[in-house]
C-alpha cells in the first residue's frame, strides 16, 4: 500500500479536527480505500498549538509554510489558515510546485478562484474545496458530480450557522437580536467579531462558489445583493409565523427568463418549505433541477469535526488519485459560459412579494396615506394587520404585498419613511415560495 503524505498548514480548530481524524480513523480509511494517509508535517505560527500535537511518529512541526510547500515527499498540501493573505500565495505556490491542494477557504475562492484554478490546470494538479461551503454538508460534490446532468433551476441555502442560531432563538425563545447573539457567543457558535456572519457577507462568499458550480457563471461577491439580519425583530418573526411563514437568512441563486438572480437577505419562507424548519446552527441547501426535482442537503455547517470530515473527504479523494493514478473528479477551472452570456438580474428588476412593517402614529388617515404611496408605485396589498392600538402612539402596521418590482418598493418605502406620522425606518423582508 503506497502511503500518501500530507502537509497541513493551519492547526486551529478545523486543522486539529483533521489531525484527530487521521489519528483516530486512519486505519478505517486505509481498510475502506486501500490508501494509507500519513500526516508528514504541520505548520502553524502558534508554537503552543504545534507542541500540543503528540503521538504522531516522524511528524515535522514548523512555523514556515515553505518547509511544507518545498518538501518533495509531500503529495497534498492542506490549507486551513483562512483569509486571503498569505493563504493565496501558499496555495498558488503549492500548486505551482505540482502538489495537490485541499482548502476550506471560501473568502479566498470567492474572489480569486480564476487565478487559483488556472495555476492548478497549468501544472496538472487538483484543488478540492468541499468544506468551503456548508461545513460537513457534501454540497460541492453533489452539485459538481451527482447533479452534473441536471439543468438547475435554483439553489436556496441557509449557509451560516451563526445567523440561523440567532433567528432560531428569536423565534423559539422570543429573544431580542442582542440577547440571541450573546447566547451564540457564549456557546462558541458566534465569533468574537461576527460581523461577516451577521451582515450576510459570509453567505455571499459561499453563494459565489455555488453559483459557479451550479450555473457556470463568473461572478464576485460584489455582484450579489447582500443584506443581514440585524434589523429583524421578534415581532417580525411572530407576525411571519401568524401568516404561516418562517424567517431565514437565505442565499439565493435562481434562474429566470431575464437571467440569474443572486441575492442574500432575510426571507419569509412558507412553513411547509423544506428549509423552514432548519434550526439552530445547522445549515441546509435546497436544490431544484430538471431531473432530480427538489433535493435537500442538511447538516452542521461549521465546527471542528463536521468541517474536518469534509476536508478529509477531499484528502482521501486526492490520495486515491495519487496512489492509483486515477482520474480526478471534475473541477470547474473556467466558467461554463462567457461573461455576460447569462446576465445577472439587476436587483431592482426582481419581482417578488414583500413583508412590510411600518411604525406609525395611530391616527386617522395613516393607512390611507401608506396605501396611496404603494398604489402610486404599482404595489398591491395582499394582507394587512394593525395591532396594539394606542391612540396617538406609534404602532406597528404590517402588510404583505403581491408581487412587486424591487425598485418600485424601494422608491415607495423611501417616500413613506419621510411621512410625518412614520416614526421609524420601515422593515422590508422579501418572500420566497
RASUL-V478891 format. One record per residue. N is the residue number from 1. PHI is phi in degrees with one decimal (NA if undefined). OMEGA is omega in degrees with one decimal (* if undefined). Layout:
n;phi;omega
N;PHI;OMEGA
N;PHI;OMEGA
This chain:
n;phi;omega
1;NA;-177.5
2;-76.2;178.0
3;-71.8;174.8
4;-115.1;-171.9
5;-95.8;-175.5
6;-112.8;171.3
7;-115.7;-176.2
8;-104.0;177.2
9;-114.3;-176.5
10;115.0;-177.4
11;-109.6;177.3
12;-82.5;-174.3
13;-57.4;-177.9
14;-71.9;178.4
15;-58.0;177.6
16;-65.5;175.6
17;-64.0;177.4
18;-64.8;177.9
19;-59.2;179.9
20;-60.1;-178.9
21;-63.7;180.0
22;-65.2;-178.7
23;-68.6;-173.8
24;-78.3;-172.2
25;-122.9;179.0
26;-57.5;179.6
27;-66.5;178.1
28;-61.0;178.6
29;-62.6;-179.6
30;-63.1;179.8
31;-65.5;-177.1
32;-79.5;-170.8
33;-114.1;-174.7
34;78.1;-178.8
35;-120.2;176.9
36;-98.0;-179.8
37;-95.5;-175.7
38;-119.9;175.0
39;-79.4;-173.6
40;-90.1;-175.3
41;-153.2;176.8
42;-130.8;178.8
43;-120.7;173.3
44;-161.0;177.6
45;-74.8;-177.8
46;-86.7;-177.4
47;-62.7;179.7
48;-63.0;178.2
49;-62.5;178.7
50;-66.2;-177.9
51;-66.4;-179.4
52;-78.0;178.2
53;-86.5;-177.3
54;-131.7;172.3
55;82.4;178.0
56;-111.3;-174.4
57;-65.1;174.5
58;74.1;-177.4
59;-70.6;175.6
60;-88.8;177.1
61;-115.5;-175.3
62;-150.7;173.1
63;-106.6;-178.5
64;-117.7;-178.7
65;-61.3;-178.9
66;-59.3;-179.1
67;-68.6;173.6
68;-88.6;-178.2
69;-59.6;-176.6
70;-94.0;178.4
71;-76.5;-173.9
72;-66.4;-179.7
73;-77.4;-174.3
74;-77.4;-179.5
75;-93.5;-173.6
76;-130.2;175.6
77;-102.2;179.2
78;-110.4;-179.1
79;-100.0;-179.1
80;-135.4;179.1
81;-93.6;178.5
82;76.4;-179.8
83;74.6;-177.4
84;-93.8;-179.3
85;-122.1;9.4
86;-92.7;-174.2
87;-57.8;-178.9
88;-60.9;-179.8
89;-61.6;179.8
90;-61.4;-177.9
91;-66.6;-179.5
92;-61.5;179.6
93;-65.0;178.9
94;-65.6;178.8
95;-64.9;178.7
96;-64.5;175.9
97;-85.2;176.0
98;63.5;172.5
99;-110.3;173.4
100;-68.9;-176.4
101;-132.0;169.4
102;-121.2;179.5
103;-143.1;173.1
104;-119.5;-166.6
105;-89.4;-177.2
106;-66.3;-178.1
107;-62.5;179.6
108;-67.7;-177.6
109;-64.1;-176.6
110;-65.0;-178.5
111;-105.2;-171.5
112;-135.1;-174.7
113;-62.7;-177.1
114;-62.7;178.8
115;-62.7;-176.2
116;-69.1;-179.0
117;-66.0;178.3
118;-63.7;178.2
119;-62.3;177.7
120;-62.2;-178.7
121;-63.7;-178.6
122;-63.2;-175.5
123;-107.3;174.7
124;66.8;178.7
125;-125.9;-172.1
126;-124.9;173.0
127;-127.1;177.6
128;-110.0;-171.3
129;-148.7;-177.9
130;-54.0;-174.1
131;-76.0;179.9
132;-72.3;178.6
133;-133.8;171.6
134;81.3;176.2
135;55.2;-176.9
136;-85.5;-179.5
137;-86.8;-176.5
138;-81.3;-175.5
139;-75.6;180.0
140;-62.0;-179.9
141;-66.3;-180.0
142;-63.1;-177.3
143;-71.1;-174.2
144;-81.9;179.8
145;-123.2;-173.0
146;-63.2;-177.7
147;-103.8;-170.5
148;-64.3;-179.6
149;-86.0;-176.8
150;-97.4;166.4
151;-87.8;-173.9
152;-75.7;177.9
153;-95.9;-179.4
154;-159.2;171.0
155;-132.0;171.1
156;-110.6;-180.0
157;-134.4;161.7
158;-91.8;-165.0
159;-111.0;-178.5
160;-134.4;-176.1
161;-69.2;-179.7
162;-62.2;-178.2
163;-67.4;179.7
164;-67.9;176.4
165;-64.1;-179.4
166;-61.2;-179.7
167;-64.5;177.4
168;-65.7;178.1
169;-63.7;177.9
170;-65.8;-178.9
171;-78.7;-172.6
172;-85.9;-176.9
173;-108.2;-177.2
174;58.2;176.5
175;-74.2;168.0
176;-72.0;177.2
177;-58.1;-176.9
178;-63.1;179.9
179;-67.8;179.1
180;-64.0;177.6
181;-64.4;178.5
182;-61.5;177.6
183;-64.6;178.8
184;-61.4;177.1
185;-65.6;-178.1
186;-61.3;-179.3
187;-83.6;-179.0
188;78.6;179.1
189;-81.7;177.8
190;-95.9;174.8
191;-68.5;174.5
192;-54.0;172.1
193;-116.1;-174.0
194;-90.3;-172.5
195;-53.5;-176.7
196;-63.8;176.9
197;-74.5;-173.4
198;-63.3;-176.3
199;-86.9;174.2
200;89.9;-175.4
201;-66.6;177.7
202;-59.3;178.5
203;-65.4;179.3
204;-64.8;176.8
205;-58.9;-179.2
206;-69.9;179.5
207;-65.8;175.1
208;-55.1;-178.1
209;-66.8;179.5
210;-66.1;179.2
211;-67.7;176.5
212;-63.3;-178.0
213;-71.5;-173.5
214;-80.9;-174.9
215;-126.5;176.1
216;61.6;-172.7
217;-110.6;-177.4
218;-91.2;-179.0
219;-137.5;172.7
220;-128.6;177.3
221;-56.4;179.6
222;-67.7;179.4
223;-81.1;-172.5
224;-107.3;173.4
225;-65.7;-172.5
226;-131.7;179.8
227;-141.1;-177.1
228;-96.2;-172.9
229;-105.6;-170.4
230;-65.5;-179.8
231;-97.4;178.9
232;-80.1;179.0
233;-116.5;174.1
234;-55.9;178.5
235;-63.5;177.2
236;-62.3;-179.4
237;-64.7;179.4
238;-65.0;179.7
239;-64.2;178.7
240;-59.9;-179.9
241;-62.8;179.8
242;-62.0;178.1
243;-94.8;175.6
244;86.8;-178.4
245;-125.2;171.2
246;-121.6;179.4
247;-101.8;178.4
248;-132.9;168.4
249;-79.9;-171.1
250;-113.4;168.4
251;-96.8;-170.2
252;-124.2;167.0
253;-127.1;-172.4
254;-131.9;178.2
255;-84.9;177.8
256;-131.0;178.7
257;-63.6;-179.1
258;-87.9;-177.9
259;136.6;-176.2
260;-99.0;172.9
261;-87.0;178.1
262;-132.6;-176.9
263;-159.1;174.3
264;-131.2;-179.6
265;-169.4;171.7
266;-60.5;-172.9
267;-140.8;169.1
268;-83.8;176.6
269;-116.2;175.8
270;-56.9;-177.9
271;-57.9;-179.0
272;-79.2;-175.9
273;-67.3;-178.4
274;-58.2;-177.6
275;-86.1;-170.4
276;-63.1;-176.1
277;-104.9;172.4
278;-77.5;-170.5
279;-119.3;176.1
280;63.1;-177.9
281;-85.6;-178.5
282;-74.8;173.9
283;-110.5;174.2
284;-157.1;177.6
285;-127.6;179.1
286;-102.8;-177.5
287;-124.2;176.1
288;-123.1;-179.9
289;-129.9;-174.8
290;-71.6;177.7
291;-105.3;-177.2
292;-79.9;-173.4
293;70.4;-179.6
294;-90.9;178.9
295;-140.0;-179.3
296;-126.9;172.9
297;-112.4;-168.7
298;-136.9;175.8
299;167.8;179.2
300;-76.5;-175.6
301;-91.8;-179.4
302;-158.0;-179.9
303;104.5;-174.6
304;-57.7;-171.3
305;-76.7;177.8
306;-60.7;-179.8
307;-68.1;177.3
308;-61.1;177.7
309;-59.8;178.3
310;-67.7;177.2
311;-59.8;-179.9
312;-64.7;176.1
313;-59.1;177.2
314;-65.1;179.7
315;-61.2;-177.9
316;-63.6;179.5
317;-59.7;178.7
318;-70.6;179.4
319;-63.6;176.7
320;-64.5;176.3
321;-62.3;-179.8
322;-64.2;-173.4
323;-73.7;-172.8
324;-115.2;-179.1
325;53.6;-179.7
326;-86.2;178.2
327;-85.7;177.8
328;-80.9;177.8
329;-66.7;-179.4
330;-60.3;174.9
331;-125.8;-174.7
332;-77.5;-177.8
333;-72.6;176.0
334;-145.9;179.6
335;-65.3;-178.5
336;-71.8;-175.6
337;-126.8;177.5
338;-65.6;178.8
339;-53.1;178.7
340;91.8;-178.9
341;-71.9;168.4
342;-115.4;-175.2
343;-68.2;171.0
344;-88.2;-176.0
345;-67.4;174.2
346;-61.2;-176.2
347;-54.8;-177.4
348;-70.0;-178.7
349;-95.3;179.8
350;-76.2;178.4
351;-111.2;-179.6
352;-148.8;173.6
353;-76.1;-178.5
354;-132.4;165.6
355;-102.8;-179.6
356;-127.2;172.6
357;-122.8;177.3
358;-96.4;171.1
359;-108.9;-172.0
360;-137.8;174.6
361;-66.8;-179.0
362;-79.3;178.0
363;-154.4;-178.3
364;-58.9;175.8
365;93.8;-178.4
366;-63.4;-178.3
367;-62.7;178.9
368;-63.1;179.7
369;-65.5;179.1
370;-64.6;-177.5
371;-62.3;-179.4
372;-63.7;179.3
373;-65.4;178.2
374;-61.3;-179.9
375;-63.5;178.5
376;-59.6;-179.6
377;-101.2;175.3
378;60.1;177.8
379;-115.5;-178.8
380;-103.4;-176.2
381;-90.6;177.3
382;-93.3;-179.7
383;-148.3;-178.9
384;-152.3;173.2
385;-145.8;176.0
386;-135.8;-172.2
387;-116.4;173.5
388;53.0;-176.4
389;-66.7;177.0
390;-137.2;-172.7
391;-54.0;178.9
392;81.9;-179.1
393;-112.5;177.7
394;-65.0;175.8
395;-135.8;177.5
396;-78.9;172.8
397;-115.7;-174.6
398;-107.2;177.1
399;-134.6;165.8
400;-109.8;-178.6
401;-108.8;166.1
402;-75.5;178.1
403;-52.7;178.9
404;-143.5;177.5
405;-73.3;-178.8
406;-54.8;-178.9
407;-61.8;178.2
408;-67.3;179.0
409;-64.2;178.9
410;-61.0;179.4
411;-63.4;-178.5
412;-64.4;-178.4
413;-64.1;177.7
414;-61.1;178.3
415;-67.0;-176.4
416;-64.0;-177.8
417;-64.8;178.2
418;-88.9;-178.2
419;-70.0;-172.9
420;-65.4;-178.1
421;-88.6;177.9
422;-91.7;-170.8
423;-102.4;-178.1
424;-151.7;-179.2
425;-65.4;-179.0
426;-68.8;175.2
427;-89.4;-178.7
428;-121.1;178.7
429;-128.1;-178.9
430;-81.5;-177.2
431;-118.6;173.9
432;-118.4;179.7
433;-106.4;*
